[in-house]
Amino acid sequence: MTRKTRNVKRDRAATFYALLFTRRGVIAMATTESVRRVERVTQGKTWPRLDYILAITVGALLVMGLMMVYSSTFDLAYQAKGQSAYYLIRQVMWVAFGLAALLGLARLDYSHLHRMSIPLMGVMLVLLVLVLILGKELNGARRTLANGSIQPSELTKLAVVVYIADWLASKGEKIRDVSYGLVPFGVLIGVIAGLIVLEPNFSTASLIVLTAATMFFLAGAELTQMLGGGAVATVTFGMLVMNSAHAKDRILGFVKMFSDPTQVSWQLQQSLVALGSGGILGRGLGASRQKLLHLPLPATDSIFAIIGEEMGLVGCLIVIGLFAVLAYRGFKIAAQAPDVFGALLAAGATSWLVFEAMFNIAAMTGLVPFTGIPLPFISYGGSALVSAMGAVGILLSVSRGTRRKARHGSANLDFGRRDRRPRLSRTGGR
């Protein structure tokens, strides 16, 4: 073999091995880059695992709500609209809007709500003023805009939770000082509740005050401040009720019921008849008699009575059990939140939904004066449903934040103490 031939073969071999190793290098580099890209996507874009128990619980309430809305309205819808599923279709539409709000807020890092709290509260205050001026009057009240499609007082519940959580978290230890804590808190909530009372809507105003007061207490307010503020609020509320004929009649009718049961209101009478006639297992879905022009507002305020009549005691206990699970998961998320703002957001959202359910069920069973508060996720209505699902979205966002911090090595905070200060109020000392 000549030298020239050997040189040619050596050059070919060198070229082959160079190409081989170059391809391996390119493949290896491409593989490494792909792995790095997957890791970046995994770390930056994949959601931490959601609280599936909470999500399934809310889903079950929504399914029961759609079922009961159709059951309580198909006869009325057919007679009034010529389509038995008219109200069901509208409720499904609102569920779709609510799901959009839930998923959007669940995807959003809840810390961004800091910047949104003031604009959100400002918009709600404007809407509360506009409804008094431009709202359509119905049964002596102005509560809705856009032909009844928007009820600002319902949306205000969500805005109040976000704003109050931000305001309380920013105060820190100053919340124990009356001039920094109780006084501005009382003025702020008084303005919001006052605008809602002017509609008039005493039940929603009371719910907002109770939710905000719970958040104030959990943020570390002194028990003596809470008692003093509660006394002032009670006296103020009593004076407003006595100057409102509608609210006064409800309160006095409830008080008279204990001395003379025949004085019970017509709506409560029909509600108790519905609950009693349902027995243990109920009459069956769609078989309610009280919804046929006997029980007022069967698809909204009185829907729990329809559940009792058609699904019996078992159905009522299922609803109560689902709300108990929601309360447990919500307060657990609050207890494990990585910061004060997240804890107050979760506690406020949970308190609002639980109090609302309690008020509705208690009114239907005669334990409290009748209120116009809907049953969350179940009663027919758009604004209430969307705002309630927005609250669940916030809970899921706080839960995701907790899991994200835990994955990166942050320990959960104790329920009793948060950032080295008591989370629950106590008398005496700091």
C-alpha positions as CSV (number, residue, x, y, z in Angstrom):
1,M,0.0,0.0,0.0
2,T,1.5,3.3,-1.0
3,R,1.9,6.2,1.4
4,K,-0.6,8.2,-0.5
5,T,-3.2,5.5,-0.1
6,R,-2.5,5.2,3.6
7,N,-2.9,8.9,4.0
8,V,-6.2,8.9,2.3
9,K,-7.6,6.1,4.5
10,R,-6.3,7.8,7.6
11,D,-8.0,11.1,6.6
12,R,-11.3,9.3,5.9
13,A,-11.1,7.5,9.3
14,A,-10.3,10.8,11.0
15,T,-13.2,12.4,9.3
16,F,-15.6,9.5,10.2
17,Y,-14.7,9.5,13.9
18,A,-14.8,13.3,14.0
19,L,-18.3,13.2,12.5
20,L,-19.3,10.4,14.8
21,F,-18.2,12.1,17.9
22,T,-19.5,15.5,16.7
23,R,-23.0,13.9,16.2
24,R,-22.8,12.3,19.6
25,G,-21.8,15.6,21.0
26,V,-24.7,17.4,19.2
27,I,-27.1,14.7,20.4
28,A,-25.8,14.9,23.9
29,M,-26.0,18.6,23.9
30,A,-29.5,18.5,22.5
31,T,-30.5,16.0,25.1
32,T,-29.0,18.0,27.9
33,E,-30.8,21.2,26.6
34,S,-34.1,19.3,26.4
35,V,-33.7,18.1,29.9
36,R,-32.9,21.6,31.1
37,R,-35.9,22.9,29.2
38,V,-38.2,20.4,30.8
39,E,-36.8,21.2,34.2
40,R,-37.4,24.9,33.6
41,V,-41.0,24.2,32.5
42,T,-41.5,21.9,35.5
43,Q,-40.2,24.4,38.0
44,G,-41.7,27.5,36.5
45,K,-45.0,26.6,34.9
46,T,-46.4,23.5,36.4
47,W,-49.0,24.1,39.2
48,P,-48.3,22.8,42.6
49,R,-50.9,20.2,43.4
50,L,-54.3,21.7,44.1
51,D,-56.4,20.9,47.2
52,Y,-58.5,18.3,45.4
53,I,-60.7,17.6,48.4
54,L,-61.8,21.3,48.4
55,A,-62.3,21.3,44.6
56,I,-64.4,18.1,44.7
57,T,-66.5,19.4,47.6
58,V,-67.3,22.6,45.7
59,G,-68.0,20.6,42.6
60,A,-70.5,18.4,44.5
61,L,-72.2,21.6,45.8
62,L,-72.4,23.0,42.2
63,V,-73.9,19.8,40.8
64,M,-76.5,19.7,43.6
65,G,-77.2,23.4,42.9
66,L,-77.8,22.9,39.2
67,M,-80.0,19.9,40.0
68,M,-82.1,21.7,42.6
69,V,-82.4,24.9,40.5
70,Y,-83.9,22.9,37.7
71,S,-86.2,21.0,40.0
72,S,-87.5,24.1,41.7
73,T,-88.0,26.2,38.5
74,F,-89.0,23.9,35.6
75,D,-92.7,24.4,36.2
76,L,-92.4,28.2,36.6
77,A,-90.0,28.4,33.7
78,Y,-92.4,26.5,31.4
79,Q,-95.4,28.7,32.4
80,A,-93.5,32.0,32.2
81,K,-91.0,31.4,29.5
82,G,-92.3,28.4,27.6
83,Q,-89.1,26.5,28.2
84,S,-88.7,24.3,31.3
85,A,-84.9,24.6,31.3
86,Y,-84.8,28.4,31.0
87,Y,-83.4,29.1,34.5
88,L,-81.2,26.1,34.4
89,I,-79.5,27.3,31.2
90,R,-78.9,30.7,32.8
91,Q,-77.5,29.1,35.9
92,V,-75.1,27.0,33.8
93,M,-73.9,30.2,32.1
94,W,-73.2,31.7,35.5
95,V,-71.4,28.5,36.5
96,A,-69.2,28.9,33.5
97,F,-68.3,32.5,34.4
98,G,-67.7,31.3,38.0
99,L,-65.4,28.6,36.8
100,A,-63.4,31.2,34.8
101,A,-63.1,33.4,38.0
102,L,-62.1,30.3,40.1
103,L,-59.4,29.1,37.7
104,G,-58.1,32.6,37.1
105,L,-57.7,33.3,40.8
106,A,-56.4,29.8,41.5
107,R,-53.7,30.3,38.8
108,L,-52.8,33.8,40.0
109,D,-50.2,34.0,42.8
110,Y,-52.3,35.4,45.7
111,S,-49.5,37.9,46.6
112,H,-50.4,39.9,43.5
113,L,-53.8,40.7,45.1
114,H,-51.9,43.2,47.3
115,R,-51.7,45.6,44.3
116,M,-55.3,44.8,43.3
117,S,-57.0,45.4,46.7
118,I,-57.4,49.2,46.6
119,P,-58.6,49.4,43.0
120,L,-61.0,46.5,43.6
121,M,-62.4,48.1,46.7
122,G,-62.7,51.5,44.9
123,V,-64.7,49.9,42.0
124,M,-67.0,48.2,44.5
125,L,-67.7,51.5,46.3
126,V,-68.5,53.2,43.0
127,L,-70.9,50.4,42.1
128,L,-72.6,50.6,45.6
129,V,-73.2,54.3,45.0
130,L,-74.4,53.8,41.5
131,V,-76.9,51.1,42.5
132,L,-78.6,53.6,44.8
133,I,-78.9,56.1,42.0
134,L,-79.4,53.9,38.9
135,G,-80.5,50.6,40.3
136,K,-83.8,49.1,39.3
137,E,-86.3,49.2,42.2
138,L,-87.9,45.9,43.1
139,N,-90.1,45.3,46.1
140,G,-89.0,48.6,47.6
141,A,-85.2,48.0,47.3
142,R,-82.5,49.0,44.8
143,R,-79.9,46.2,44.7
144,T,-79.1,45.4,41.1
145,L,-77.7,47.0,37.9
146,A,-77.9,46.0,34.3
147,N,-81.5,44.8,34.4
148,G,-80.9,42.6,37.5
149,S,-77.7,40.9,36.1
150,I,-75.3,42.5,38.6
151,Q,-75.7,42.8,42.3
152,P,-72.9,44.9,43.7
153,S,-73.4,43.9,47.3
154,E,-72.6,40.3,46.4
155,L,-69.4,41.2,44.6
156,T,-68.5,43.5,47.5
157,K,-68.1,40.4,49.7
158,L,-65.1,39.3,47.7
159,A,-63.6,42.8,47.5
160,V,-63.9,43.2,51.3
161,V,-62.1,40.0,52.0
162,V,-59.2,41.0,49.7
163,Y,-59.0,44.6,50.9
164,I,-59.3,43.8,54.6
165,A,-56.7,41.0,54.4
166,D,-54.3,43.5,52.8
167,W,-55.1,46.3,55.2
168,L,-54.7,44.1,58.3
169,A,-51.5,42.4,57.1
170,S,-49.9,45.8,56.6
171,K,-50.7,47.0,60.1
172,G,-48.8,44.3,62.0
173,E,-48.6,45.0,65.7
174,K,-50.3,48.4,65.2
175,I,-53.6,46.7,65.0
176,R,-53.7,46.5,68.8
177,D,-53.6,50.3,69.0
178,V,-57.1,51.6,68.9
179,S,-56.3,54.7,66.8
180,Y,-54.5,52.5,64.2
181,G,-56.7,49.4,64.4
182,L,-60.2,49.5,65.7
183,V,-61.2,53.1,64.8
184,P,-60.2,53.1,61.1
185,F,-61.4,49.5,60.8
186,G,-64.8,50.6,62.2
187,V,-65.1,53.6,59.9
188,L,-64.1,51.6,56.8
189,I,-66.6,48.8,57.5
190,G,-69.2,51.2,58.6
191,V,-69.1,53.0,55.2
192,I,-69.3,49.8,53.2
193,A,-72.1,48.4,55.4
194,G,-73.9,51.7,55.4
195,L,-74.1,51.9,51.6
196,I,-75.6,48.4,51.5
197,V,-78.1,49.1,54.3
198,L,-79.3,52.1,52.2
199,E,-80.4,49.7,49.4
200,P,-81.8,48.3,51.9
201,N,-80.1,45.0,52.4
202,F,-79.5,44.4,56.1
203,S,-78.6,40.7,55.8
204,T,-75.7,41.2,53.4
205,A,-74.5,44.1,55.4
206,S,-74.5,42.0,58.6
207,L,-72.7,39.2,56.8
208,I,-69.9,41.5,55.6
209,V,-69.5,43.0,59.1
210,L,-69.3,39.6,60.7
211,T,-66.8,38.3,58.2
212,A,-64.6,41.4,58.5
213,A,-64.8,41.3,62.3
214,T,-63.7,37.6,62.2
215,M,-60.7,38.6,60.1
216,F,-59.9,41.5,62.5
217,F,-60.0,39.1,65.5
218,L,-57.8,36.5,63.8
219,A,-55.3,39.2,62.8
220,G,-54.5,39.8,66.5
221,A,-57.0,42.4,67.8
222,E,-57.5,42.6,71.5
223,L,-60.6,40.9,72.9
224,T,-61.6,44.0,74.7
225,Q,-61.6,45.9,71.4
226,M,-63.8,43.3,69.8
227,L,-66.3,43.5,72.7
228,G,-66.4,47.3,72.6
229,G,-66.7,47.4,68.8
230,G,-69.4,44.7,68.9
231,A,-71.4,46.6,71.4
232,V,-71.3,49.8,69.3
233,A,-72.2,47.8,66.1
234,T,-75.1,46.1,67.9
235,V,-76.6,49.4,69.1
236,T,-76.1,51.0,65.7
237,F,-77.7,48.0,63.9
238,G,-80.6,48.0,66.3
239,M,-81.3,51.7,65.7
240,L,-81.2,51.1,61.9
241,V,-83.6,48.2,62.1
242,M,-86.1,50.1,64.2
243,N,-86.1,52.8,61.6
244,S,-86.8,50.3,58.8
245,A,-90.3,49.0,58.6
246,H,-89.4,45.9,56.6
247,A,-86.5,44.9,58.9
248,K,-88.5,45.7,62.0
249,D,-91.4,43.5,61.0
250,R,-89.0,40.6,60.5
251,I,-87.4,41.0,63.9
252,L,-90.6,41.5,65.8
253,G,-92.2,38.6,63.9
254,F,-89.3,36.3,64.9
255,V,-89.6,37.4,68.6
256,K,-93.4,36.9,68.7
257,M,-93.0,33.4,67.4
258,F,-91.7,32.2,70.7
259,S,-94.8,33.4,72.6
260,D,-97.3,32.6,69.8
261,P,-96.2,30.2,67.1
262,T,-99.2,31.2,65.0
263,Q,-97.5,34.6,64.4
264,V,-94.7,33.0,62.4
265,S,-94.2,34.5,59.0
266,W,-95.8,32.9,55.9
267,Q,-92.4,32.1,54.3
268,L,-91.2,30.4,57.5
269,Q,-94.5,28.4,57.8
270,Q,-94.1,27.1,54.2
271,S,-90.5,26.4,54.7
272,L,-91.2,24.3,57.8
273,V,-94.0,22.5,56.0
274,A,-91.6,21.6,53.2
275,L,-88.9,20.4,55.5
276,G,-91.4,18.4,57.6
277,S,-93.1,16.8,54.7
278,G,-89.8,15.5,53.2
279,G,-89.3,13.1,56.1
280,I,-86.1,11.0,56.0
281,L,-85.7,10.3,52.3
282,G,-87.9,13.0,50.8
283,R,-90.7,13.0,48.2
284,G,-88.3,12.5,45.3
285,L,-86.5,14.9,42.9
286,G,-89.0,17.2,41.2
287,A,-91.9,16.1,43.5
288,S,-92.0,19.2,45.7
289,R,-95.4,20.7,46.3
290,Q,-94.4,23.8,48.2
291,K,-92.6,25.2,45.2
292,L,-95.9,25.5,43.4
293,L,-96.9,29.0,44.5
294,H,-96.7,28.2,48.2
295,L,-93.1,28.8,49.2
296,P,-91.7,32.2,48.1
297,L,-88.4,32.3,46.2
298,P,-88.0,28.5,46.0
299,A,-84.9,28.7,43.7
300,T,-83.0,31.4,45.7
301,D,-83.5,32.1,49.4
302,S,-85.7,29.1,50.1
303,I,-83.9,26.4,48.1
304,F,-82.7,24.6,51.2
305,A,-86.4,23.9,52.1
306,I,-86.9,22.4,48.6
307,I,-83.9,20.2,49.2
308,G,-85.5,19.0,52.5
309,E,-88.8,18.3,50.8
310,E,-87.4,16.4,47.8
311,M,-84.3,14.8,49.3
312,G,-85.4,14.6,53.0
313,L,-83.2,14.7,56.0
314,V,-80.6,12.8,54.2
315,G,-80.3,15.5,51.5
316,C,-80.1,18.2,54.1
317,L,-77.3,16.4,56.0
318,I,-75.4,15.9,52.8
319,V,-75.5,19.6,52.1
320,I,-74.5,20.5,55.7
321,G,-71.7,17.9,55.5
322,L,-70.3,19.4,52.3
323,F,-70.1,22.8,53.9
324,A,-68.5,21.3,57.0
325,V,-65.8,19.8,54.7
326,L,-65.4,23.2,53.0
327,A,-64.9,24.9,56.4
328,Y,-62.4,22.3,57.5
329,R,-60.3,22.6,54.3
330,G,-60.6,26.3,54.2
331,F,-59.4,26.9,57.8
332,K,-56.7,24.3,57.3
333,I,-55.4,26.2,54.3
334,A,-55.5,29.4,56.4
335,A,-53.6,27.7,59.3
336,Q,-50.8,26.5,56.9
337,A,-50.5,29.7,54.8
338,P,-46.9,30.9,54.4
339,D,-47.6,34.5,55.4
340,V,-50.2,36.7,57.2
341,F,-51.8,38.0,54.1
342,G,-52.5,34.5,52.8
343,A,-53.8,33.3,56.1
344,L,-56.2,36.2,56.4
345,L,-57.3,35.8,52.8
346,A,-58.1,32.1,53.3
347,A,-59.7,32.7,56.7
348,G,-61.9,35.5,55.4
349,A,-63.0,33.6,52.3
350,T,-63.9,30.6,54.4
351,S,-65.7,32.5,57.1
352,W,-67.8,34.3,54.5
353,L,-68.9,31.1,52.8
354,V,-69.6,29.3,56.0
355,F,-71.5,32.2,57.7
356,E,-73.6,32.6,54.5
357,A,-74.5,28.9,54.5
358,M,-75.3,29.0,58.2
359,F,-77.5,32.1,57.9
360,N,-79.5,30.6,55.1
361,I,-80.0,27.2,56.7
362,A,-80.8,28.8,60.1
363,A,-83.4,31.2,58.5
364,M,-85.1,28.3,56.8
365,T,-85.4,26.3,60.0
366,G,-86.6,29.3,62.2
367,L,-83.4,29.6,64.2
368,V,-82.8,33.2,63.2
369,P,-85.1,35.9,61.6
370,F,-85.6,35.4,57.9
371,T,-82.8,36.8,55.7
372,G,-82.4,37.3,52.0
373,I,-79.0,35.5,52.0
374,P,-78.6,32.8,49.4
375,L,-77.2,29.3,49.9
376,P,-73.7,29.4,48.4
377,F,-73.2,27.4,45.2
378,I,-76.7,26.1,45.3
379,S,-79.2,29.1,45.1
380,Y,-80.1,30.5,41.7
381,G,-78.3,33.8,40.9
382,G,-75.3,35.1,39.0
383,S,-73.4,37.6,41.2
384,A,-73.6,35.5,44.3
385,L,-72.4,32.4,42.5
386,V,-69.5,34.1,40.7
387,S,-68.2,35.8,43.8
388,A,-68.4,32.6,45.9
389,M,-66.5,30.7,43.2
390,G,-63.9,33.5,43.2
391,A,-63.5,33.0,46.9
392,V,-62.8,29.3,46.3
393,G,-60.2,30.4,43.7
394,I,-58.5,32.4,46.3
395,L,-58.4,29.5,48.7
396,L,-56.9,27.3,46.0
397,S,-54.3,30.0,45.3
398,V,-53.2,30.2,48.9
399,S,-53.1,26.4,49.0
400,R,-50.8,26.4,46.0
401,G,-48.6,29.0,47.6
402,T,-48.3,26.9,50.7
403,R,-47.3,23.8,48.7
404,R,-44.8,25.8,46.6
405,K,-43.1,27.2,49.7
406,A,-43.0,23.7,51.3
407,R,-41.4,22.3,48.2
408,H,-38.6,24.8,48.4
409,G,-38.0,24.2,52.0
410,S,-40.2,26.6,53.9
411,A,-42.0,25.3,56.9
412,N,-45.6,25.9,57.6
413,L,-46.4,28.4,60.3
414,D,-48.2,27.5,63.5
415,F,-51.9,28.5,63.8
416,G,-51.4,30.1,67.2
417,R,-48.5,32.3,66.3
418,R,-47.6,33.9,63.0
419,D,-44.4,35.9,62.3
420,R,-43.6,35.9,66.0
421,R,-46.9,37.5,67.1
422,P,-50.2,36.0,68.3
423,R,-52.6,35.2,65.5
424,L,-55.6,34.9,67.8
425,S,-56.6,37.8,70.1
426,R,-56.0,37.6,73.8
427,T,-56.5,40.0,76.7
428,G,-53.7,41.8,78.3
429,G,-50.1,42.4,77.0
430,R,-48.7,41.9,73.5
